[in-house]
Amino acid sequence: MLFDLPGVAELARERVAQAGLAQRIACHGGSFRDDALPQGADLITLLRVAHDHADEAVVGLLRSIWSALPQGGHLLLAEPMAEPGGQPSRSDAYFHFYLLAMGRGRLRTAAELSALIRQAGFGEVRTIANPVPLHGTLLLARKS
Ligand SMILES: C[S@@+](CC[C@H](N)C(=O)[O-])C[C@H]1O[C@@H](n2cnc3c(N)ncnc32)[C@H](O)[C@@H]1O
């Protein structure tokens, strides 16, 4: 299942149909600010989404994800993250400039994102090792 803004979901639906995958991939149009997420997934991925939105919107989205998941379901959040203070910088330089050019958004540290995930109701949040952290750090949380 894919969930994105209506115009994006429509384009995705066309692309999925062209690829002959319409029986396997359902595209749902809506806004996570106003609409409930589709039910039935045991894993929900958020790829490069949180950094575009303020804390309040991100916690709202994470709460919707928590509600849409069954007990034992997982959230996988992947995006570039800021390095904690004092650590060697990896992705920071590139992505801070990228978001500056985009005119909005900010990188959060893994600890900041983990706190938002816990605020939304998830228990343990763990970091999954990624050999190319420039592209994204992975956080996995379980609905217990
Ligand atoms: C930076 S893109 C990442 C897209 C894709 N996950 C990737 O990694 O290539 C952020 C996505 O969030 C979607 N988005 C932004 N605001 C949204 C909202 N309120 N509801 C649903 N999707 C939204 C955008 O349309 C866009 O597809």
The ligand as a Tripos MOL2 file, in Angstrom:
@<TRIPOS>MOLECULE
LIG
   27    29     1     0     0
SMALL
NO_CHARGES

@<TRIPOS>ATOM
      1 C1         10.7500   13.9300    0.3450 C.3       1 LIG1
      2 S1          9.3480   13.0690   -0.3460 S.3       1 LIG1
      3 C2          9.8020   11.3640   -0.0300 C.3       1 LIG1
      4 C3          9.1140   10.4370   -0.9770 C.3       1 LIG1
      5 C4          9.5610    8.9730   -0.9190 C.3       1 LIG1
      6 N1          9.1900    8.3730    0.3610 N.3       1 LIG1
      7 C5         11.0410    8.8600   -1.1560 C.2       1 LIG1
      8 O1         11.7890    8.5470   -0.2210 O.co2     1 LIG1
      9 O2         11.4740    9.0760   -2.2960 O.co2     1 LIG1
     10 C6          8.0500   13.3950    0.8550 C.3       1 LIG1
     11 C7          6.7120   12.8110    0.4420 C.3       1 LIG1
     12 O3          5.7480   13.1550    1.4570 O.3       1 LIG1
     13 C8          4.5190   13.4650    0.8060 C.3       1 LIG1
     14 N2          3.6820   14.2880    1.6860 N.ar      1 LIG1
     15 C9          3.9270   15.5590    2.0960 C.ar      1 LIG1
     16 N3          2.9110   16.0190    2.8640 N.ar      1 LIG1
     17 C10         2.0030   14.9970    2.9410 C.ar      1 LIG1
     18 C11         0.7370   14.8630    3.5950 C.ar      1 LIG1
     19 N4          0.2120   15.8590    4.3300 N.pl3     1 LIG1
     20 N5          0.0710   13.6770    3.4750 N.ar      1 LIG1
     21 C12         0.6110   12.6590    2.7490 C.ar      1 LIG1
     22 N6          1.8180   12.7300    2.1100 N.ar      1 LIG1
     23 C13         2.5000   13.8900    2.2050 C.ar      1 LIG1
     24 C14         4.9830   14.1880   -0.4620 C.3       1 LIG1
     25 O4          3.9650   14.2550   -1.4420 O.3       1 LIG1
     26 C15         6.1860   13.3570   -0.8810 C.3       1 LIG1
     27 O5          5.8180   12.2820   -1.7050 O.3       1 LIG1
@<TRIPOS>BOND
     1     1     2 1
     2     2     3 1
     3     2    10 1
     4     3     4 1
     5     4     5 1
     6     5     6 1
     7     5     7 1
     8     7     8 2
     9     7     9 1
    10    10    11 1
    11    11    12 1
    12    11    26 1
    13    12    13 1
    14    13    14 1
    15    13    24 1
    16    14    15 ar
    17    14    23 ar
    18    15    16 ar
    19    16    17 ar
    20    17    18 ar
    21    17    23 ar
    22    18    19 1
    23    18    20 ar
    24    20    21 ar
    25    21    22 ar
    26    22    23 ar
    27    24    25 1
    28    24    26 1
    29    26    27 1
@<TRIPOS>SUBSTRUCTURE
     1 LIG1         1 GROUP 0 **** ****
